Amino acid sequence: MKVIKIAVVALAASFVSGSAALADGYKDCTKLDKASWKTVADAEAKAKAAGYEVRQTKIEGTCYEVYGVKGGKLFELFYSPEDLALKHTKAK
């Protein structure tokens, strides 16, 4: 019985930590410290230049996460603050 309890607790812990990682989205864009990052405004300008209407921007891990609308659809764009390279795009 003790072994089953341990297994259930371990399984639940892995599920919770896995779910939290998935909920946070893409978050590894650079290894540089924040003092070396380009500005949030630069990331927004890059999204606008790509045709997105920017709704919100936040920092997710080491990425700029820009929420933008294009063609009537909402997208999450993940930019590297190091060089503003687009690392990942997720349609909502």
C-alpha positions in Angstrom: 0.0 0.0 0.0 2.9 2.4 0.8 4.4 1.8 -2.6 1.1 2.7 -4.3 0.8 5.9 -2.3 4.4 6.9 -3.3 3.7 6.1 -6.9 0.5 8.1 -6.9 2.2 11.1 -5.3 5.1 11.0 -7.8 2.6 10.8 -10.7 0.6 13.7 -9.4 3.7 15.8 -8.9 4.9 15.1 -12.4 1.5 15.9 -13.9 1.3 19.2 -12.0 4.9 20.3 -13.0 4.3 19.2 -16.6 1.0 21.1 -16.8 2.6 24.2 -15.4 5.3 24.1 -18.0 2.8 23.7 -20.8 0.6 26.5 -19.5 3.5 29.0 -19.5 4.2 28.6 -23.2 7.5 29.1 -25.0 10.0 30.7 -22.7 13.6 30.1 -23.7 14.8 32.7 -26.1 18.2 33.9 -24.9 20.9 33.4 -22.4 21.8 37.1 -22.2 21.1 39.1 -19.0 18.3 41.7 -19.2 20.7 44.6 -19.4 21.7 43.4 -22.9 18.1 43.0 -24.2 16.5 45.2 -26.9 13.4 47.1 -25.8 9.8 45.8 -25.6 8.9 48.6 -28.0 11.4 47.1 -30.5 9.6 43.8 -30.3 6.2 45.4 -30.8 7.5 47.3 -33.8 8.8 44.1 -35.3 5.4 42.5 -34.9 3.7 45.6 -36.4 6.1 45.5 -39.4 5.0 41.9 -39.9 1.4 43.0 -40.2 0.1 42.3 -36.7 -2.1 44.6 -34.7 -0.4 44.5 -31.3 -2.7 44.0 -28.3 -0.4 43.3 -25.4 3.3 42.4 -24.7 4.8 40.8 -21.7 8.0 39.0 -20.7 7.7 35.2 -20.6 10.8 33.6 -19.2 13.5 35.0 -21.5 11.2 35.9 -24.3 9.1 38.9 -25.3 5.6 37.5 -25.8 3.6 39.7 -28.1 -0.1 39.2 -28.6 -1.2 40.3 -32.0 -4.1 40.0 -34.3 -3.7 39.3 -38.0 -6.4 38.3 -40.5 -8.9 38.3 -37.7 -7.0 35.7 -35.7 -5.1 36.1 -32.4 -1.5 35.0 -32.3 1.2 34.8 -29.6 4.6 35.7 -31.0 7.7 34.9 -29.0 10.7 37.1 -29.8 14.3 36.8 -28.6 15.1 40.0 -26.8 18.7 39.5 -27.9 18.2 40.1 -31.6 14.4 40.1 -32.0 14.4 36.8 -33.9 11.0 35.2 -34.0 11.4 32.0 -32.0 7.9 30.6 -31.9 4.4 31.5 -33.1 1.2 30.1 -31.6 -2.3 30.7 -33.0 -5.0 31.1 -30.4 
